[in-house]
Amino acid sequence: MALLHDVKEIVHSSRDEPPVDLSFEILRLAEELPRPKLHVICPPDLHVQDGSTSRAMLRAVQEIVTNCIRHGEAENLWITIERTTDQLRLAARDDVSD
């Protein structure tokens, strides 16, 4: 429940901020991360125009990566972002939970 509250706070506080290039930022994170190896699966043309949505998604990915480093023993982490007509979906899995 606290995570949901945190996400709502992030979205509210970043409402007027410009969008981030989500795929670029996540791929940059993947390049800089020594362990776990971050595998990113997302549409190459992913553009999120809403600043609050793009920043919330980036922060969610950062939180997933941070938790994986702190609490897990995974060697690999897969982040998948999918876009439907009205949704942006984020999924994560590692090789420990397989």
Contacts in CASP RR format, 6 or more apart in sequence:
PFRMAT RR
TARGET T0000
AUTHOR 0000-0000-0000
METHOD contacts of the structure
MODEL  1
MALLHDVKEIVHSSRDEPPVDLSFEILRLAEELPRPKLHVICPPDLHVQD
GSTSRAMLRAVQEIVTNCIRHGEAENLWITIERTTDQLRLAARDDVSD
3 63 0 8 1.000
7 56 0 8 1.000
7 59 0 8 1.000
7 60 0 8 1.000
10 52 0 8 1.000
10 55 0 8 1.000
10 56 0 8 1.000
10 59 0 8 1.000
11 52 0 8 1.000
11 53 0 8 1.000
11 55 0 8 1.000
11 56 0 8 1.000
12 52 0 8 1.000
14 51 0 8 1.000
14 52 0 8 1.000
14 55 0 8 1.000
14 56 0 8 1.000
15 51 0 8 1.000
15 52 0 8 1.000
17 51 0 8 1.000
17 52 0 8 1.000
17 55 0 8 1.000
18 51 0 8 1.000
19 47 0 8 1.000
19 48 0 8 1.000
19 49 0 8 1.000
19 50 0 8 1.000
19 51 0 8 1.000
19 53 0 8 1.000
19 54 0 8 1.000
19 55 0 8 1.000
20 51 0 8 1.000
20 54 0 8 1.000
20 55 0 8 1.000
20 58 0 8 1.000
21 47 0 8 1.000
21 54 0 8 1.000
22 42 0 8 1.000
22 46 0 8 1.000
22 48 0 8 1.000
22 54 0 8 1.000
22 57 0 8 1.000
22 58 0 8 1.000
22 81 0 8 1.000
23 40 0 8 1.000
23 42 0 8 1.000
23 43 0 8 1.000
23 44 0 8 1.000
23 46 0 8 1.000
23 81 0 8 1.000
25 58 0 8 1.000
26 40 0 8 1.000
26 42 0 8 1.000
26 58 0 8 1.000
26 61 0 8 1.000
26 79 0 8 1.000
26 81 0 8 1.000
27 40 0 8 1.000
29 38 0 8 1.000
29 61 0 8 1.000
29 62 0 8 1.000
29 65 0 8 1.000
30 37 0 8 1.000
30 38 0 8 1.000
30 39 0 8 1.000
30 40 0 8 1.000
33 65 0 8 1.000
35 69 0 8 1.000
35 75 0 8 1.000
36 68 0 8 1.000
36 69 0 8 1.000
36 74 0 8 1.000
36 75 0 8 1.000
36 76 0 8 1.000
36 77 0 8 1.000
36 94 0 8 1.000
36 95 0 8 1.000
37 75 0 8 1.000
37 76 0 8 1.000
37 77 0 8 1.000
38 65 0 8 1.000
38 77 0 8 1.000
38 79 0 8 1.000
39 76 0 8 1.000
39 77 0 8 1.000
39 78 0 8 1.000
39 79 0 8 1.000
40 79 0 8 1.000
40 81 0 8 1.000
41 78 0 8 1.000
41 79 0 8 1.000
41 80 0 8 1.000
41 81 0 8 1.000
42 79 0 8 1.000
42 80 0 8 1.000
42 81 0 8 1.000
42 82 0 8 1.000
43 81 0 8 1.000
43 82 0 8 1.000
43 83 0 8 1.000
46 81 0 8 1.000
46 83 0 8 1.000
48 54 0 8 1.000
48 57 0 8 1.000
48 88 0 8 1.000
53 88 0 8 1.000
57 81 0 8 1.000
57 88 0 8 1.000
57 90 0 8 1.000
60 90 0 8 1.000
61 79 0 8 1.000
61 90 0 8 1.000
61 92 0 8 1.000
64 77 0 8 1.000
64 79 0 8 1.000
64 92 0 8 1.000
65 77 0 8 1.000
68 74 0 8 1.000
68 77 0 8 1.000
68 92 0 8 1.000
68 94 0 8 1.000
72 94 0 8 1.000
72 96 0 8 1.000
73 96 0 8 1.000
74 94 0 8 1.000
74 95 0 8 1.000
74 96 0 8 1.000
74 97 0 8 1.000
75 95 0 8 1.000
76 94 0 8 1.000
76 95 0 8 1.000
77 92 0 8 1.000
77 93 0 8 1.000
77 94 0 8 1.000
77 95 0 8 1.000
78 92 0 8 1.000
78 93 0 8 1.000
78 94 0 8 1.000
79 90 0 8 1.000
79 91 0 8 1.000
79 92 0 8 1.000
80 89 0 8 1.000
80 90 0 8 1.000
80 91 0 8 1.000
80 92 0 8 1.000
81 88 0 8 1.000
81 89 0 8 1.000
81 90 0 8 1.000
81 91 0 8 1.000
82 88 0 8 1.000
82 89 0 8 1.000
82 91 0 8 1.000
83 89 0 8 1.000
END
